[in-house]
Amino acid sequence: NEIDRLKIDRRFVQNINENGDNSKIVRAITELARGLGISIVAEGAETEAELDSLMAIGCDQVQGYSIAFPMPQDKAREWLAARSPKKAKLKVLQGSLG
């Protein structure tokens, strides 16, 4: 399969808990990607509630300020070493630390 990762745009992630259509779209994309054996990355998770919903839906990877703000590589390594068990379930994108 030439496609190995599918990104869900932040427009669908934002307000996922308040917007039923966004939730349905994210679930449908996730199910489609799973059926094709493609990894899913959800972009733009800015709240803990959005993060929780994405994890419950089954997104493999999540990007956004609810995880952490952009930071230099050395700070990112420190942050990773000290992160919470809940967020430890998320995979770090390869190459994202330089």
Secondary structure as UniProt FT lines:
FT   STRAND          5..8
FT   HELIX           10..13
FT   TURN            14..18
FT   HELIX           20..36
FT   STRAND          39..42
FT   HELIX           48..57
FT   STRAND          61..62
FT   TURN            65..67
FT   HELIX           73..82
FT   HELIX           85..88
FT   TURN            94..97
//
